[in-house]
Amino acid sequence: MKQSDTCSSLPQLSLDGDYILGGLFQLHEKYGVTDTAADTENRKPETFQCHRFKFSSASYQQIQVMRFAIEEINNSTELLPGVSLGYEIFDYCSDLLSYWAALDFLTQKGGGAIPVWNGTSYRPKVISVTGPFGSSQTISVAPLYMSEMIPMVTHGASSVQLSYKTRFPSFFRTIPSDKYQVEAIVRILQQFNWNWVAFIGGDNDYSRDALTVFQDEIRPANICLAYQDTIPQNQSLIGRLFNNIAMFNVRVIVVFANVEFVIPFIQKAIDLRVKEKIWIASETWSMNKELIKKSQIESIGTVLGVTVQRHKDLRGFDEFINNTVTSRHENECTDMDLKERCGQICPDCISTSAQTIIGEDPTYSFVIYSAVHAVAHALHNTLQCGTRNCANSEIIAYPYMVTEALKLVKFKLDNQSIEFDENGDPPAHYDIVHWDCKYGTCSNVDIGSYFTNPTPSFHINETLIHWFEGTKAPVLQCSSECKFGSRRVQTGFHACCFECEICSDGKYINHTADPYSCIACQKDEWARNGSTSCTKRTIEYLHSDAPLVIFLMFQASSIIVISIAILVLFLCKKDTPVVKSAGGRLCFFMLCCLSMSSISVFLYIGKPTEAICTLRNSVFIVFYVACLSCLAVRSFQIVCIFKMAAKLPKAYDFWVKHGGQWITIITTTVIMLFLCTLWIAIEGPRPNQITLYSEVILDCTYGVLPIFYLIVLFAGLLGIACFSFAYMGTDLPKNYNEGKSITFSLLIFFISWVISLTVHLSTKGKHTLSVNPFSVLCSLYGILFGYFFPKCYIIIVTPERNTAAYFQTAIQSYTLQPR
C-alpha cells in the first residue's frame, strides 16, 4: 500500500499525537437496509459505500467514548505526562468493505508501504487497536495485527476463541469471555428449574461459540436443549423457527445473537403473536433501547437478560458531547471529499444531536473507556513514566512492548480493578436485568448479578420480576419432577423427558447422584418401597437386659429352686407313702433332670455361638427325655400293679426282680444321647443369620434335618407312650392315681410344642426367638405342677393323707368297686 493509497478516517475522528490508537467501530450496520442496497454492495464490492447501511447512533456514541477517554488522558498530569495520544477511527461496517481501513493501521508511522516486521525497528501507524465490536469481525481482522504483535484491546468481541493465546497472542478485551456469560445464563435456568430450553443464535462466531459452551455447561446442570437454530437473514423464513419451537413445546428461549439478528426475530415474534414465553437475552441486546420500545413487546412474555456490569455515567462525558456537536461543523467535509478514501462517509454523524448520543445505551461505555485506559497504563509503564514526567524521553515504545506491558497491567478505574488473566480476559462482572413492563411501557430493572472474582457469586431477587402469569416463576420442564423415592424412566432422546417409577422394597434412589436408577441396599440394610435411603437392619437376639428375657431367666431359675426344694422335702419324707407312691428314688432322678433341662433356657440368651447352638437343644432334649421315660415307666408300673399283675404274674415278677424300670429309663436316655451325639458329629446346629425385612435374626440352624426329625420323632413317640399308660390308669385309687397328673403334664407338653411349631411356621421375627424357651418352661412347669405339686400339697397341707392306713383304705375301696 503506497502513501497515496492510504485511507482517511471520518471527519472529527482523527487526532495526531505521539502515539496513535486505532479504532474500528461498526458505525453503519447491514441490518435494516433495503435488499436493493445490499445487492448493490454484493455486485460492486469495489465501491466502498458503508454509508448506505443503517447508521448506528449507539456505535457513534461508543466512538465518542473513545475520543473522550483519550482527551481525558491527554489532559491528565499523572498518566503519560508529557506524552500525547492521538487516534484514527474507521467505520468497520463489514470485512469486505472495511478491509483496507483495517490494513491502513499497519502502514509505517511517517508514511510508506507495510514492511516485514523484524521485531525491533518496524513502527506501525498505531500503537494499539480498539475494536471491532463483533466476534466474527474481530476473528477476521485480528490475524493482521497478531502477526505484528500489535495489541488489540476490544470492548465487544466476547467469543471464547479469542482466549486461545496461540492464535491471538496480542489480543486483550475488557468485556468478559462468553464462557462466563453462558455460565450466568445457565445459572438463571437453574435458579428457576427450567430444563427444557431452545437456543437461537445468529450466523456468526459469537453465537456458534456460545452454543458450544452452552451445550457443555447444561449437561452437568441437567438441562436439555430441546431445539437450536440459527436466525436466517431472510426474514420471511424466521416464522419456521417459531413453528419448530411450538412443535417441541418449548417455552424458555435463549437468544444469543447480535442485535442485527435479534431485532427481526423479536419483531416476527410480535407479529406472530407469540405469547407466554421466557426470553433469556445475551448482553448484545438485553439493554437495547430500540427493542424494549417496540410496540406490544410486553405481549411476548417475560424477558430476562445478562449485561456487562454498568457504571455511573462517565463524569464530564455529557459536556464533551455538547462541545463536540457544537464544534464539528467547523471541519465538516462533503461526501465527495471522502468518497475515494476507503468510503469513510458519514452524513448522519453531522446531523446526530447531542441528546441522541447521550441518550443511547451506555452498556459498553465503561468497557471502551477502560480499554483506552488499559493501553494508556501499559504505555505509561513501557515509557517508564512517573507521576510528573517520563523518565527517558528517548525511549520509543513499540507495539510488542505494549503487549507485554498489558499482561501485567492492573489499576483501579471507578472503583473496579482493571486487569487481564493469562488469556487476556478480564474478571467477569455481569448484571442480571428484567424487562419490567407496566401500562404498555417497558424498562430495564436490575434484579441480580454474577461475578467470578474473587469467587463465583450469583444472586437474583425474584420479587422484582413481574411474570407473564401469576406472581411466581412458571414451572417450565419437559416432565414434572418425580416424587421422592421414584426414579426417572427416560421416554425419549432427552434425559429431561421421563416417566416416574417408584423404587421397590430393598432399593432406594439418590436423586442427586443418579435420578434414573434404583440402587439395591447392602445385605445388612433395608428400605421400604419409595425410599431415598437405606436403613441398617437391626440385629435381633435375646438380650439379657430385655424385660422378657429377665422373665425367662427368672422362671428358669425358679424351676431349679423349686426342684431343689421339692428334692429336699422328698428326702425328708422319703419313707412316707406319698413319696413312695410317687416313685421313691425315681423322683429324685426326675427332679435332677428337670433342673438340668431348665439350664437350656439360659442357652437361648445372648448372641448364639457354635458351642451354645450345639448345647441348646441337646441339653433340653436328653434330660427331658430321661424325665419323660421316668413318667412313662411310673405310669406303666401303676397300671401293672392294679391291672396286669394278676393276669401276668410271671412277667410282672421278672420286671420287678431285674429292675425293669431303670433298664427302660437308661435305655431310652442312652438312645437319645446317641442320637444327639450322632447329630452333632455329622452336622450339628450352627449360628445362623436370618435376614428379614428390617432385621437380622441371630439364631441357630437345626443341623442335619433327618437326624433332627428322628430325635423329635423319638421324643414324640415316648410322650405318646407315656400319655397312653397314664390315661389307662386314670381310674386307679386316688392316692395311686397319678395318671391324671401325668396326663395333665403331657397335655401341657404337647400343646406348648404344637404352639411353638405353629409360630415358627407362620411367622418370622425377633418375637419367635422367645417361643422355644417358653415351650421349654411350659414343659418343665407342666411336670412340676402336674406331678409334684399335688404330692407336695399332701405332705405339707394334708399330712393325715400321708399315712399307710389312709392308703390301705383307698386300695380296699378300689377293690370293692364293681367291675
C-alpha positions in Angstrom: 0.0 0.0 0.0 1.5 3.3 -1.1 1.2 6.5 0.7 -1.2 7.8 -1.9 -3.5 4.9 -1.3 -3.8 5.2 2.5 -7.2 5.8 4.0 -8.5 8.8 5.8 -10.7 8.5 8.8 -14.1 10.0 9.3 -14.4 13.8 9.9 -13.6 14.7 13.5 -12.5 11.1 14.1 -8.7 11.5 13.8 -6.2 13.3 16.0 -2.5 13.4 15.8 -0.3 12.6 18.7 3.0 10.9 19.8 1.2 7.6 19.8 -1.9 6.8 17.8 -4.6 4.5 19.0 -6.6 2.9 16.2 -10.3 2.4 16.4 -12.7 0.1 14.4 -16.3 0.7 15.1 -19.4 -0.6 13.2 -20.8 2.8 12.6 -23.1 1.5 9.8 -24.8 -1.9 10.3 -26.0 -4.1 7.5 -29.4 -5.0 9.0 -32.3 -2.7 8.2 -31.2 -1.8 4.7 -33.2 -2.5 1.6 -32.5 -5.6 -0.5 -31.6 -3.3 -3.4 -28.9 -1.6 -1.5 -27.5 -4.9 -0.3 -27.5 -6.3 -3.8 -25.6 -3.2 -5.0 -22.9 -3.9 -2.5 -22.7 -7.6 -3.5 -22.5 -6.7 -7.2 -19.9 -3.9 -6.7 -17.5 -4.8 -3.9 -15.0 -2.3 -5.2 -17.2 0.6 -4.3 -16.9 1.4 -0.6 -20.4 2.5 0.5 -20.8 1.8 4.2 -23.0 4.9 4.5 -25.7 3.0 2.5 -26.2 0.7 5.5 -28.2 1.8 8.6 -26.5 4.4 10.8 -26.0 3.2 14.4 -26.2 6.1 16.8 -25.1 3.6 19.6 -21.8 2.9 17.8 -21.4 6.6 17.2 -21.7 7.1 21.0 -19.0 4.4 21.5 -16.7 6.3 19.2 -17.2 9.4 21.2 -16.4 7.5 24.4 -13.0 6.5 22.9 -12.4 10.1 21.9 -13.4 11.3 25.4 -11.1 8.8 27.1 -8.1 9.9 25.0 -8.8 13.6 25.6 -9.1 12.9 29.3 -5.7 11.1 29.4 -4.1 13.9 27.4 -5.3 16.4 30.0 -4.1 14.3 32.8 -0.9 15.2 34.7 -0.4 11.8 36.2 -1.0 9.4 33.3 1.5 9.7 30.4 2.7 13.2 31.5 4.3 15.0 28.5 3.1 12.3 26.0 0.2 12.9 23.7 -2.2 10.3 22.4 -3.9 10.5 19.1 -6.4 8.4 17.4 -7.5 7.1 14.0 -11.1 5.7 13.9 -12.6 3.9 11.0 -16.1 2.7 10.2 -15.8 -1.1 10.1 -19.2 -1.9 8.6 -18.1 -5.2 7.0 -15.0 -7.3 6.4 -15.2 -6.7 2.7 -15.9 -3.0 2.6 -13.6 -2.1 5.5 -10.6 -4.3 5.0 -8.5 -1.5 3.6 -9.3 0.7 6.5 -8.1 -2.0 8.9 -5.0 -2.6 6.8 -4.2 1.1 6.9 -3.2 0.8 10.6 -0.2 -1.3 9.6 1.4 1.3 7.4 4.7 2.5 8.9 4.5 5.6 11.0 5.6 8.6 8.9 4.3 7.0 5.7 5.5 4.3 3.3 4.4 0.7 2.5 3.9 -2.0 5.0 7.3 -3.6 5.8 8.0 -7.0 7.1 8.5 -6.7 10.9 11.9 -7.7 12.1 11.0 -7.5 15.8 12.6 -4.1 16.6 12.7 -1.3 14.0 9.2 -1.5 12.5 6.8 1.0 14.0 3.3 0.9 12.5 1.0 3.9 12.5 -0.9 2.8 15.6 0.3 1.6 19.0 -2.9 -0.4 19.6 -6.3 -1.1 18.1 -9.6 -0.9 19.9 -12.5 -2.9 18.2 -14.1 -4.1 16.2 -17.2 -4.9 18.2 -18.3 -8.3 16.8 -16.6 -11.5 17.4 -16.6 -12.7 13.8 -15.2 -9.3 12.6 -12.5 -9.4 15.3 -11.5 -13.0 14.4 -11.3 -12.0 10.7 -9.2 -8.9 11.2 -7.1 -10.0 14.2 -4.5 -12.0 12.3 -3.4 -8.8 10.6 -2.3 -7.4 14.0 -1.3 -10.6 15.7 1.4 -11.2 13.2 2.9 -7.8 14.0 2.2 -8.2 17.8 0.0 -5.0 17.8 -2.2 -5.2 20.8 -5.9 -5.4 20.2 -8.0 -4.3 23.2 -11.6 -4.8 22.2 -14.8 -3.9 24.0 -17.3 -6.2 22.4 -15.7 -9.4 21.0 -16.5 -12.0 23.6 -16.1 -15.2 21.7 -14.3 -18.0 23.6 -12.0 -18.5 20.5 -10.3 -15.2 21.3 -9.0 -16.6 24.6 -6.6 -19.0 22.7 -3.3 -17.2 23.0 -1.6 -19.4 20.5 -3.8 -17.9 17.8 -4.3 -14.5 19.3 -1.1 -13.7 21.3 -1.6 -9.9 21.5 -5.4 -9.9 22.0 -7.0 -8.4 25.1 -10.5 -7.4 26.0 -12.4 -5.5 28.6 -15.6 -7.5 28.2 -15.7 -10.9 29.8 -15.5 -14.1 27.7 -18.7 -15.6 26.6 -17.8 -18.6 28.7 -18.8 -16.6 31.8 -21.9 -15.1 30.1 -23.1 -18.6 29.3 -22.4 -19.7 32.9 -24.6 -16.8 34.0 -27.4 -17.9 31.7 -27.2 -21.5 32.9 -27.3 -20.2 36.5 -30.6 -18.4 35.6 -32.1 -21.5 34.2 -31.0 -23.5 37.3 -32.4 -20.8 39.6 -35.9 -21.4 38.3 -35.6 -25.1 37.5 -36.1 -24.6 33.8 -34.7 -27.6 32.0 -36.5 -27.6 28.6 -35.0 -24.8 26.5 -34.3 -23.6 23.0 -31.1 -21.9 21.9 -31.4 -19.4 19.0 -28.3 -17.7 17.6 -27.0 -15.8 14.6 -24.9 -16.9 11.7 -21.6 -15.8 13.3 -18.8 -16.9 15.6 -20.4 -15.1 18.6 -23.4 -17.4 18.5 -21.7 -20.6 17.3 -19.0 -20.5 20.0 -21.6 -19.7 22.7 -23.7 -22.7 21.6 -20.7 -25.0 22.0 -20.1 -23.7 25.5 -23.8 -23.8 26.3 -24.0 -27.4 25.4 -21.1 -28.2 27.6 -22.5 -26.3 30.6 -26.1 -27.6 30.5 -25.1 -31.3 30.5 -23.9 -31.4 34.2 -26.7 -29.0 35.1 -29.4 -31.5 33.9 -30.8 -29.0 31.4 -31.9 -30.3 28.0 -31.5 -28.4 24.7 -34.9 -29.2 23.1 -34.2 -27.1 20.0 -31.5 -25.0 18.5 -31.4 -23.0 15.3 -29.9 -20.0 13.5 -31.9 -16.9 12.7 -32.0 -16.7 8.9 -31.0 -13.5 7.2 -34.1 -13.9 5.0 -36.8 -12.5 7.3 -39.6 -14.5 5.6 -38.0 -17.7 6.9 -38.0 -16.7 10.6 -41.5 -18.0 11.1 -40.2 -21.5 10.6 -38.3 -21.2 13.9 -41.4 -20.4 15.8 -43.3 -23.3 14.3 -40.5 -25.6 15.5 -40.4 -24.1 18.9 -44.2 -24.6 19.2 -43.8 -28.2 18.0 -41.2 -29.0 20.7 -43.4 -27.3 23.3 -40.5 -25.1 24.4 -41.3 -22.0 26.5 -37.8 -20.9 27.5 -35.9 -19.4 24.6 -32.2 -18.4 24.9 -31.5 -15.8 22.2 -27.7 -15.5 22.0 -27.2 -13.3 18.9 -26.1 -9.9 17.8 -28.7 -7.2 17.7 -28.9 -7.2 13.9 -30.2 -10.8 14.1 -32.4 -10.3 17.2 -34.4 -7.2 16.0 -36.2 -9.0 13.1 -36.5 -12.2 15.2 -38.3 -10.4 18.1 -40.4 -8.4 15.6 -41.5 -11.7 14.0 -42.5 -13.0 17.4 -44.7 -9.9 18.0 -46.2 -10.3 14.5 -47.0 -14.0 15.1 -48.4 -13.1 18.5 -46.0 -15.5 20.3 -47.0 -15.3 23.9 -46.2 -16.7 27.4 -42.5 -17.4 26.7 -39.5 -16.8 28.8 -36.8 -15.0 26.8 -33.1 -15.1 28.0 -31.2 -12.3 26.3 -27.5 -12.2 25.8 -25.5 -9.0 26.6 -25.7 -7.8 22.9 -29.4 -7.0 23.1 -30.5 -7.2 26.8 -30.2 -3.4 27.1 -31.1 -2.5 23.5 -33.4 0.6 23.6 -34.9 0.0 20.2 -36.2 -3.4 21.1 -37.6 -2.5 24.5 -39.6 0.3 23.0 -41.2 -1.8 20.3 -45.0 -1.8 20.2 -46.6 -4.8 22.0 -43.1 -6.1 23.2 -44.8 -6.9 26.5 -47.0 -9.5 24.8 -44.2 -11.9 24.0 -43.7 -12.9 27.7 -41.0 -12.3 30.3 -37.6 -11.1 29.3 -34.6 -11.7 31.5 -31.1 -10.8 30.3 -27.4 -10.7 31.0 -25.4 -7.5 30.5 -21.9 -6.4 31.4 -21.8 -4.5 34.6 -22.9 -1.0 34.1 -21.4 2.0 35.8 -22.4 5.5 36.5 -22.3 8.0 33.7 -18.8 8.9 32.8 -18.0 12.2 34.5 -17.7 15.0 32.0 -18.9 12.9 29.1 -22.1 14.9 28.5 -20.2 18.2 28.4 -17.7 16.6 26.0 -20.5 15.6 23.6 -22.1 19.0 23.7 -18.8 20.6 22.9 -18.2 18.1 20.1 -21.5 18.7 18.5 -21.0 22.5 18.7 -17.6 22.4 17.0 -17.9 19.6 14.5 -19.5 21.9 11.7 -16.3 23.9 11.6 -14.4 20.9 10.0 -17.4 19.5 8.0 -16.4 17.6 4.8 -18.6 16.7 1.9 -19.2 13.2 0.8 -17.2 13.7 -2.4 -14.2 14.8 -0.3 -14.1 11.3 1.3 -15.5 9.0 -1.4 -12.2 7.9 -2.7 -10.7 7.4 0.7 -11.9 4.0 1.9 -15.5 5.0 1.9 -15.4 6.8 5.2 -18.5 8.9 4.6 -21.0 9.6 7.4 -23.6 12.2 6.7 -25.6 11.1 9.8 -22.6 11.9 12.1 -23.1 15.6 11.4 -26.9 15.5 11.9 -26.9 13.4 15.1 -27.9 15.6 18.1 -26.1 15.6 21.4 -29.3 14.5 23.1 -29.4 11.4 20.8 -25.8 10.5 21.6 -26.1 10.9 25.3 -29.4 9.0 25.4 -28.1 5.9 23.8 -27.5 2.6 25.7 -24.4 3.2 27.9 -23.8 -0.5 28.4 -20.4 -0.5 26.6 -19.3 2.9 27.6 -17.2 1.8 30.5 -15.6 -1.2 28.8 -14.4 1.2 25.9 -13.3 3.7 28.4 -11.3 1.1 30.4 -9.8 -0.3 27.2 -8.3 3.0 26.3 -7.1 3.5 29.9 -5.5 0.0 29.9 -3.5 0.9 26.8 -2.5 4.2 28.3 -1.3 2.5 31.6 0.6 -0.1 29.6 2.3 2.7 27.5 2.9 4.6 30.7 4.8 1.6 32.1 6.6 0.9 28.9 7.9 4.5 28.7 8.9 4.3 32.4 6.8 7.3 33.2 6.2 8.7 36.7 3.5 11.0 38.0 5.1 14.2 36.6 7.1 13.1 33.5 8.5 10.1 31.7 12.0 9.0 32.8 13.6 8.8 29.5 12.3 10.8 26.5 14.5 8.8 24.2 12.6 5.5 24.8 10.4 4.6 21.8 7.5 2.3 22.6 6.8 -0.4 20.0 3.5 -2.4 19.9 5.1 -5.6 21.1 6.3 -3.7 24.2 2.8 -2.5 25.0 1.5 -6.1 24.5 3.9 -7.3 27.2 3.0 -4.4 29.5 -0.7 -5.1 29.1 -0.2 -8.6 30.5 0.9 -7.0 33.8 -1.3 -4.0 33.9 -3.5 -3.6 37.0 -5.2 -0.4 38.1 -8.4 0.9 39.6 -11.0 2.7 37.5 -14.3 3.8 39.0 -13.6 1.5 42.0 -13.2 -1.5 39.7 -10.0 -3.4 39.2 -8.8 -3.5 35.5 -6.6 -6.4 34.8 -6.2 -9.3 32.4 -5.6 -13.0 33.1 -3.2 -15.3 31.2 -5.8 -15.4 28.3 -6.1 -11.7 28.1 -9.6 -11.8 29.7 -10.9 -9.6 32.5 -12.8 -10.8 35.5 -16.5 -11.4 34.8 -18.9 -8.8 36.2 -22.5 -9.2 34.9 -25.8 -7.6 35.9 -29.0 -9.6 35.5 -31.8 -7.5 34.1 -35.5 -7.8 33.7 -37.7 -6.0 31.2 -40.4 -4.7 33.5 -43.5 -3.8 31.5 -46.2 -1.7 33.0 -49.1 0.1 31.2 -47.6 -0.7 27.8 -44.1 0.7 28.7 -41.1 -1.4 29.4 -37.9 -0.5 31.2 -34.7 -2.3 32.4 -34.6 -3.3 36.0 -31.6 -4.8 37.7 -32.6 -8.0 39.5 -29.3 -9.6 40.2 -25.6 -10.1 39.4 -23.0 -12.7 38.6 -19.3 -12.2 39.5 -16.3 -14.5 39.1 -13.8 -12.5 41.1 -12.6 -13.3 43.8 -15.0 -16.2 43.9 -18.1 -17.0 41.7 -21.2 -15.3 43.1 -24.7 -15.4 41.7 -27.8 -13.6 43.0 -31.3 -12.9 41.8 -34.0 -11.0 43.6 -37.1 -12.9 42.3 -39.5 -10.4 44.0 -38.5 -7.8 41.4 -39.7 -9.9 38.5 -43.2 -9.5 37.0 -44.0 -12.8 35.3 -46.4 -13.1 32.4 -48.6 -15.2 34.6 -49.0 -15.2 38.3 -46.6 -14.0 40.9 -44.2 -16.9 40.9 -41.9 -18.3 38.3 -43.7 -20.7 36.0 -42.7 -24.3 36.0 -41.2 -25.0 32.6 -39.9 -28.5 32.3 -40.4 -31.3 29.9 -41.5 -33.6 32.7 -42.5 -32.8 36.2 -40.0 -33.9 38.9 -40.6 -37.3 40.3 -41.6 -37.7 43.9 -39.1 -38.8 46.4 -38.5 -42.5 46.1 -39.3 -42.7 42.4 -36.8 -43.0 39.6 -36.9 -41.4 36.2 -37.6 -43.7 33.2 -36.4 -41.8 30.1 -39.1 -41.8 27.4 -37.1 -40.2 24.5 -33.8 -38.8 23.4 -33.7 -36.1 26.1 -32.9 -37.0 29.7 -35.3 -34.3 30.8 -38.3 -36.2 29.4 -39.3 -39.1 31.6 -41.9 -41.0 33.4 -41.7 -41.9 37.1 -41.5 -45.4 38.6 -41.4 -46.0 42.4 -38.5 -48.0 43.7 -39.4 -51.4 45.1 -38.7 -52.8 48.5 -35.0 -53.2 49.3 -34.0 -50.4 46.9 -33.5 -46.7 47.2 -32.8 -43.8 44.9 -30.3 -41.0 45.3 -31.8 -38.2 43.3 -28.6 -36.1 43.5 -26.2 -38.8 42.3 -28.4 -40.7 39.8 -32.1 -40.0 39.4 -32.6 -42.8 36.9 -31.5 -45.8 38.9 -32.9 -47.6 42.0 -29.9 -48.9 44.0 -30.1 -52.1 45.9 -29.4 -51.9 49.6 -26.5 -53.7 51.1 -27.1 -57.1 52.7 -27.3 -55.6 56.2 -29.7 -52.8 55.1 -33.3 -52.5 54.2 -35.7 -49.9 52.6 -39.4 -49.7 52.0 -40.7 -49.0 48.5 -40.3 -45.4 47.6 -37.2 -44.8 49.8 -34.4 -42.3 49.3 -32.0 -44.1 51.6 -31.4 -47.5 53.2 -31.6 -48.2 56.9 -29.3 -50.6 58.8 -31.1 -53.8 59.7 -31.4 -54.2 63.5 -29.6 -57.2 64.9 -32.1 -59.2 66.9 -31.4 -61.8 69.6 -32.5 -62.3 73.2 -30.7 -59.6 75.0 -30.0 -60.3 78.7 -31.4 -56.9 79.8 -34.7 -57.2 77.9 -37.7 -57.5 80.3 -39.0 -60.6 78.5 -35.6 -62.3 78.8 -35.3 -61.3 82.5 -38.7 -63.0 83.0 -37.5 -66.2 81.2 -34.3 -66.3 83.3 -36.3 -65.8 86.5 -38.7 -68.7 85.6 -35.8 -71.0 84.7 -34.1 -70.1 88.0 -37.4 -70.7 89.8 -37.6 -74.2 88.3 -34.2 -75.1 89.6 -35.0 -73.6 93.1 -38.4 -75.4 93.2 -36.9 -78.7 92.1 -34.2 -78.5 94.8 -36.8 -77.6 97.4 -39.0 -80.5 96.4 -36.0 -82.8 96.4 -35.1 -81.7 99.9 -38.7 -82.2 101.0 -38.9 -85.7 99.5 -35.6 -86.6 101.1 -37.1 -85.6 104.4 -40.2 -87.6 103.8 -38.7 -90.4 101.8 -40.3 -93.1 103.9 -43.8 -91.8 103.7 -46.4 -93.4 101.5 -46.8 -90.3 99.2 -43.1 -90.2 98.3 -43.0 -94.0 97.8 -46.1 -93.9 95.7 -44.5 -91.1 93.6 -41.6 -93.4 92.7 -39.2 -93.0 95.6 -35.7 -92.7 94.3 -37.1 -92.3 90.9 -38.5 -88.9 92.0 -35.0 -87.7 92.9 -33.7 -88.6 89.4 -36.7 -86.8 87.8 -36.1 -83.6 89.8 -32.4 -83.6 88.9 -33.3 -84.0 85.2 -35.9 -81.1 85.5 -33.2 -78.8 86.9 -30.7 -79.8 84.2 -33.3 -79.2 81.5 -34.1 -75.7 82.7 -30.4 -74.8 82.2 -31.1 -74.9 78.4 -33.2 -71.7 78.8 -30.1 -69.7 79.6 -28.5 -71.0 76.3 -31.2 -69.1 74.3 -30.0 -65.8 75.7 -27.3 -63.6 74.1 -25.6 -64.0 70.7 -25.5 -67.6 69.7 -22.1 -69.2 69.3 -21.2 -72.6 67.9 -21.0 -74.1 71.4 -24.3 -72.6 72.6 -26.1 -73.8 69.5 -24.7 -77.3 70.0 -25.8 -77.5 73.6 -29.1 -75.5 73.4 -31.4 -78.3 72.1 -29.2 -81.2 73.2 -29.3 -80.4 76.9 -33.0 -80.0 77.0 -34.0 -83.0 74.9 -31.6 -85.5 76.6 -32.7 -84.6 80.2 -36.3 -84.1 79.3 -36.5 -87.5 77.6 -34.9 -89.0 80.7 -37.6 -87.3 82.8 -40.3 -88.4 80.3 -39.1 -92.0 80.4 -39.4 -91.9 84.2 -43.1 -90.8 83.9 -43.7 -93.5 81.3 -42.2 -96.2 83.5 -44.1 -94.9 86.5 -47.4 -94.9 84.6 -46.7 -98.4 83.3 -45.8 -99.7 86.8 -49.1 -98.5 88.4 -51.1 -100.0 85.6 -49.3 -103.3 86.0 -49.8 -103.4 89.8 -53.5 -102.9 89.6 -54.4 -104.4 86.2 -51.7 -106.7 84.9 -50.1 -108.3 87.9 -52.9 -110.7 88.5 -53.1 -111.6 84.8 -49.4 -111.8 84.0 -47.7 -112.6 87.4 -44.5 -114.0 85.9 -43.9 -111.0 83.7 -44.5 -108.7 86.5 -42.1 -110.6 88.8 -39.5 -110.6 86.1 -39.9 -106.8 85.7 -39.6 -106.2 89.5 -36.7 -108.6 90.1 -34.5 -107.4 87.2 -35.1 -103.6 87.7 -37.1 -103.2 84.6 -37.9 -99.5 85.3 -34.2 -98.5 85.5 -33.3 -100.6 82.4 -36.0 -98.8 80.5 -35.0 -95.3 81.7 -31.4 -95.9 81.0 -32.1 -97.4 77.6 -34.3 -94.5 76.3 -31.8 -92.0 77.7 -28.9 -93.7 76.1 -30.7 -93.9 72.7 -31.5 -90.2 72.9 -27.9 -89.4 73.9 -26.6 -91.5 71.0 -28.9 -89.7 68.5 -27.8 -86.3 69.8 -24.1 -87.3 69.6 -24.6 -88.5 66.0 -26.5 -85.3 65.2 -23.7 -83.1 66.5 -20.9 -85.3 65.0 -22.3 -85.2 61.4 -23.6 -81.6 61.4 -24.9 -80.1 64.5 -26.7 -76.8 65.0 -24.6 -73.7 63.9 -25.1 -70.0 64.4 -27.3 -68.6 61.6 -28.4 -65.1 60.4 -32.0 -65.0 59.2 -32.4 -61.8 57.2 -35.9 -60.4 57.3 -37.4 -57.1 56.1 -35.9 -54.7 58.6 -34.0 -57.0 60.9 -31.4 -59.8 61.1 -32.3 -62.6 63.5 -29.4 -64.3 65.1 -30.4 -67.9 65.7 -29.2 -71.5 65.3 -29.7 -73.9 62.5 -31.1 -77.4 63.1 -28.1 -79.2 61.6 -28.8 -82.5 59.8 -32.5 -82.4 59.4 -33.2 -86.1 59.1 -31.5 -86.9 62.4 -33.2 -83.9 64.0 -36.5 -85.2 62.8 -35.6 -88.6 64.2 -34.9 -87.1 67.6 -38.2 -85.2 67.5 -40.0 -88.4 66.5 -38.4 -90.5 69.2 -39.3 -87.9 71.9 -42.8 -87.7 70.5 -43.4 -91.5 70.5 -42.1 -91.7 74.1 -44.5 -88.9 75.0 -47.4 -90.7 73.3 -46.5 -94.0 75.1 -46.3 -92.2 78.4 -49.7 -90.5 77.7 -51.3 -93.8 76.8 -50.1 -95.6 80.0 -51.2 -92.6 82.1 -54.6 -92.5 80.5 -55.1 -96.2 81.2 -54.6 -95.5 84.9 -57.0 -92.7 85.4 -59.5 -94.9 87.3 -57.0 -96.2 89.8 -57.2 -95.5 93.6 -57.0 -91.8 94.4 -53.7 -92.0 96.3 -52.1 -94.0 93.4 -53.9 -92.2 90.7 -51.0 -90.4 89.1 -52.4 -91.0 85.6 -54.4 -87.8 85.7 -51.4 -85.8 86.9 -49.1 -87.2 84.2 -51.8 -86.8 81.6 -52.1 -83.1 82.5 -48.3 -82.7 82.3 -48.1 -84.3 78.9 -51.0 -82.2 77.6 -49.1 -79.1 78.5 -46.0 -80.6 76.8 -47.9 -81.3 73.6 -49.8 -78.1 73.5 -46.7 -75.9 74.1 -44.7 -77.5 71.4 -47.5 -77.5 68.9 -47.9 -73.8 69.5 -44.1 -73.4 69.1 -44.2 -75.2 65.8 -47.2 -73.2 64.6 -45.5 -69.9 65.4 -42.3 -70.9 63.6 -44.1 -71.9 60.5 -46.5 -69.0 60.4 -44.3 -66.0 61.3 -40.7 -64.8 61.3 -39.2 -62.1 63.5 -37.5 -61.4 66.8 -40.5 -62.5 68.8 -40.1 -66.1 67.6 -36.8 -66.3 69.5 -38.6 -66.5 72.8 -41.1 -69.2 71.7 -38.7 -72.1 72.2 -37.6 -71.1 75.8 -41.3 -70.5 76.6 -42.1 -74.1 75.4 -39.2 -75.5 77.5 -40.5 -73.7 80.6 -44.1 -74.9 79.9 -42.9 -78.5 79.5 -41.0 -78.3 82.8 -43.6 -76.5 84.7 -46.2 -79.0 83.4 -44.3 -81.8 85.2 -43.8 -79.8 88.4 -47.4 -78.6 88.6 -49.0 -81.7 87.3 -46.9 -84.4 89.0 -45.0 -83.0 92.0 -47.1 -80.1 93.4 -50.1 -82.4 94.3 -47.8 -84.6 96.3 -46.1 -81.6 98.0 -49.6 -80.4 98.9 -50.4 -83.7 100.7 -47.1 -83.7 102.5 -47.3 -80.1 103.7 -51.0 -79.2 103.9 -52.8 -82.6 104.5 -50.3 -84.8 106.3 -53.2 -87.1 107.5 -53.5 -88.4 104.0 -49.8 -89.3 104.0 -50.3 -92.5 106.1 -50.2 -96.2 105.4 -53.7 -96.6 106.8 -55.2 -94.0 104.5 -53.6 -95.6 101.5 -54.9 -99.1 102.6 -58.4 -97.7 102.9 -58.1 -96.3 99.4 -56.9 -99.6 97.9 -59.7 -101.6 99.6 -62.3 -99.1 98.3 -60.9 -99.6 94.8 -61.0 -103.4 95.0 -64.6 -103.5 96.4 -65.8 -101.4 93.4 -67.9 -103.4 90.9 -66.0 -104.1 87.6 
